Amino acid sequence: MPNIRVLVCDDSVVVRRIVAEMVDRDPELEVVGTARDGADALRQVQALNPDIMTLDIEMPVMDGLETLRNLRTVAPRLPVVMFSTLTTQGSSAALDALSLGAKDYVGKPSNVGRTKDVASQLEEELIPKLKALVPGRLQPAGLARPAARPQARAEGGFGDRSGRIDALLIASSTGGPVALEDLFRAIKQPLPVPTLIVQHIPPVFSEMLAERLDKVGPTHFHHAEPGMPVQAGHAYLAPGGLHMTIERQGANLVIGTNEGPKVNHCRPAADVLFESAEPIFGGNALCVVLTGMGNDGAEGCRRLTAKGASVIAQDEPTSVVWGMPRAVTEAGLANEVLPLPEIAGRIESWLGRHARPTVGSIR
C-alpha cells in the first residue's frame, strides 16, 4: 500500500524536526510537509492533500482550535492528531479539539532538548495513532479480518436473560472521550447501578474529562481515588497513569488504584478493572466496549462472560477506530454490536429490567 502522507504543524522548529524525522523513519509513513502555524497548515492541506495531520494547539497567527474550525470547510474528513501540553489548560484545550473533530491527541514533550527521549516517547504514542486513524491501515495485533462479520454471541441480544445486573463496566480508548460524552448525554436518568470506566488517557486529561462528563447528564462522575465508595447512580473514571480496580472493604465496595505494569501497553487498562470485577460481580455485570485501538478489555470480557456477564460492543461505522470493540466481537463475546447512538437506550432498557436496586453493600 502507498505510504501514509503526514503533514506536521507546530510553531516550534525543534518539534517539527523531531516529529518529521521520527515519522520518516517508519516505512509506512512519510512527511509530505511541515507548517509553522494554522494558516500555513490550511494552505498546505489544500496543496499537498495529506492523509493525516499532527496539529499543535498553542501557535501564533492561527492556533490549533481555530485551525480545526477552518479545516472542516477545507478538508472535513482529514484525520487530525493534536499536540497539547500535559497541563490543566492544555488538557482542556485538547478535549475542546476532540469536540471540534480532532481524532486523538498526544502529550507535547516538555523537554525538547533531550531529543532521544522525546523521539522515543512520540514513537510509542504517535506512530500507532497515525496508522490507526487512516482507514484500512492498522489491524489489531493477532486479529485477521474475516470474510464475513461474525454474529453476536446471543441471537436477539439480551431478551432471554433472567439474571440481575449489579454494575456497568465501560472500556474506551481512541475516540472515547467524545463517545463517552455522547453516551452519557443520552442517558436521561441516574442509572440504578454504579458505572466504572477505563478510558486510555494521560494524567490531568482524566481529571478534566471527569469534570466534563459530570456536566453532560444526570450521572454524577468522579475522578477515581483509592478508597472512594462505589455507589449506584455514580460513575468512576480511572485516573490517567494508574490502573483502577474494585475491591471489597467490609460489606462495601470501594475503588482501588495501583501503578502496576502496563497491560496491553496501557495503564489504566480495562482488563485490570474487568478482572478485578469478575470475583465480585461474576455474571451480574454489563460490559460496554467502545471505540479504541488494540484489544484491551477482550480478556476481561472473556472472564466475565464465562460467568454469564453480557457485552455490548460499538459497531465499526460509528467507531473512530474499530479495534477494542472488534476484538470482543470477533472473539464471539459480544451479545450485541450497536451504533453509538443506540447504546444509551439499550443500557437504560436493560438496567430498567434487570438492575439490582442498590449496590453499595453487595455481599
Secondary structure as the mmCIF struct_conf table of DSSP 4:
data_model
#
loop_
_struct_conf.conf_type_id
_struct_conf.id
_struct_conf.beg_label_comp_id
_struct_conf.beg_label_asym_id
_struct_conf.beg_label_seq_id
_struct_conf.end_label_comp_id
_struct_conf.end_label_asym_id
_struct_conf.end_label_seq_id
HELX_LH_PP_P HELX_LH_PP_P1 PRO A 2 ASN A 3
STRN STRN1 ILE A 4 CYS A 9
BEND BEND1 ASP A 11 ASP A 11
HELX_RH_AL_P HELX_RH_AL_P1 VAL A 13 ARG A 25
BEND BEND2 ASP A 26 ASP A 26
TURN_TY1_P TURN_TY1_P1 PRO A 27 GLU A 28
STRN STRN2 LEU A 29 ALA A 35
BEND BEND3 ARG A 36 ASP A 37
HELX_RH_AL_P HELX_RH_AL_P2 GLY A 38 LEU A 48
BEND BEND4 ASP A 51 ASP A 51
STRN STRN3 ILE A 52 ASP A 56
BEND BEND5 ILE A 57 GLU A 58
BEND BEND6 PRO A 60 MET A 62
HELX_RH_AL_P HELX_RH_AL_P3 GLY A 64 VAL A 74
TURN_TY1_P TURN_TY1_P2 PRO A 76 ARG A 77
STRN STRN4 VAL A 80 SER A 84
BEND BEND7 LEU A 86 THR A 87
HELX_RH_AL_P HELX_RH_AL_P4 THR A 88 SER A 99
TURN_TY1_P TURN_TY1_P3 LEU A 100 GLY A 101
STRN STRN5 ASP A 104 GLY A 107
HELX_LH_PP_P HELX_LH_PP_P2 LYS A 108 PRO A 109
BEND BEND8 SER A 110 SER A 110
TURN_TY1_P TURN_TY1_P4 VAL A 112 GLY A 113
HELX_RH_AL_P HELX_RH_AL_P5 THR A 115 ALA A 132
TURN_TY1_P TURN_TY1_P5 LEU A 133 LEU A 133
BEND BEND9 VAL A 134 VAL A 134
TURN_TY1_P TURN_TY1_P6 PRO A 135 GLY A 136
BEND BEND10 ARG A 137 ARG A 137
TURN_TY1_P TURN_TY1_P7 ALA A 141 GLY A 142
BEND BEND11 ALA A 147 ALA A 148
HELX_LH_PP_P HELX_LH_PP_P3 ARG A 149 ALA A 152
BEND BEND12 ARG A 153 ALA A 154
TURN_TY1_P TURN_TY1_P8 GLU A 155 ASP A 160
BEND BEND13 GLY A 163 GLY A 163
STRN STRN6 ILE A 165 ILE A 165
STRN STRN7 ALA A 167 SER A 172
TURN_TY1_P TURN_TY1_P9 THR A 174 GLY A 175
HELX_RH_AL_P HELX_RH_AL_P6 GLY A 176 ALA A 186
BEND BEND14 GLN A 189 GLN A 189
BEND BEND15 PRO A 192 VAL A 193
STRN STRN8 THR A 195 GLN A 199
TURN_TY1_P TURN_TY1_P10 PRO A 203 VAL A 204
HELX_RH_AL_P HELX_RH_AL_P7 PHE A 205 LEU A 213
TURN_TY1_P TURN_TY1_P11 ASP A 214 VAL A 216
BEND BEND16 GLY A 217 THR A 219
STRN STRN9 HIS A 220 HIS A 223
TURN_TY1_P TURN_TY1_P12 PRO A 226 GLY A 227
HELX_LH_PP_P HELX_LH_PP_P4 MET A 228 MET A 228
STRN STRN10 PRO A 229 PRO A 229
HELX_LH_PP_P HELX_LH_PP_P5 VAL A 230 VAL A 230
TURN_TY1_P TURN_TY1_P13 ALA A 232 GLY A 233
STRN STRN11 HIS A 234 LEU A 237
HELX_LH_PP_P HELX_LH_PP_P6 ALA A 238 PRO A 239
TURN_TY1_P TURN_TY1_P14 GLY A 240 GLY A 241
BEND BEND17 LEU A 242 LEU A 242
STRN STRN12 HIS A 243 GLN A 249
TURN_TY1_P TURN_TY1_P15 GLY A 250 ALA A 251
STRN STRN13 ASN A 252 ASN A 258
STRN STRN14 VAL A 263 VAL A 263
TURN_TY1_P TURN_TY1_P16 ASN A 264 HIS A 265
STRN STRN15 CYS A 266 CYS A 266
BEND BEND18 ARG A 267 PRO A 268
HELX_RH_AL_P HELX_RH_AL_P8 ALA A 270 PHE A 281
TURN_TY1_P TURN_TY1_P17 GLY A 282 GLY A 283
BEND BEND19 ASN A 284 ASN A 284
STRN STRN16 ALA A 285 VAL A 289
BEND BEND20 THR A 291 THR A 291
STRN STRN17 GLY A 292 GLY A 292
BEND BEND21 MET A 293 GLY A 294
TURN_TY1_P TURN_TY1_P18 ASP A 296 GLY A 297
HELX_RH_AL_P HELX_RH_AL_P9 ALA A 298 ALA A 306
TURN_TY1_P TURN_TY1_P19 LYS A 307 GLY A 308
STRN STRN18 SER A 310 GLN A 314
BEND BEND22 GLU A 316 GLU A 316
TURN_TY1_P TURN_TY1_P20 PRO A 317 THR A 318
BEND BEND23 VAL A 320 VAL A 321
STRN STRN19 TRP A 322 TRP A 322
BEND BEND24 GLY A 323 GLY A 323
HELX_RH_AL_P HELX_RH_AL_P10 MET A 324 GLU A 330
TURN_TY1_P TURN_TY1_P21 ALA A 331 GLY A 332
BEND BEND25 ASN A 335 ASN A 335
STRN STRN20 GLU A 336 LEU A 338
HELX_RH_AL_P HELX_RH_AL_P11 LEU A 340 HIS A 354
STRN STRN21 ALA A 355 ALA A 355
BEND BEND26 PRO A 357 PRO A 357
TURN_TY1_P TURN_TY1_P22 GLY A 360 SER A 361
#
